């Protein structure tokens, strides 16, 4: 199973058509009797479409220096 925690969501800029947002994340994965965790920051650009906010850009910036012990990181996206 996988658990995601997003915190410290901050609006950085909302002067144009898009809203720039940053947020910090922790992701835990429990698989094959092992638990791995990933930490970092998300950078988003949101756009208003039909009265809703839509993600038009997302970037995950890892705070980890080594990925080898944890394996695949596709769960972060």
Long-range contacts (C-beta under 8 A, 24 or more apart in sequence): 1-29, 1-30, 1-31, 2-27, 2-28, 2-29, 2-30, 2-75, 3-27, 3-28, 6-42, 17-47, 17-48, 18-45, 18-46, 18-47, 18-56, 18-57, 19-45, 19-46, 19-47, 19-53, 20-44, 20-45, 21-45, 21-46, 25-60, 25-76, 27-75, 27-76, 29-70, 29-75, 36-69, 36-70, 36-71, 37-70, 38-62, 38-64, 38-70, 38-73, 38-75, 38-76, 39-63, 39-64, 40-64, 40-76
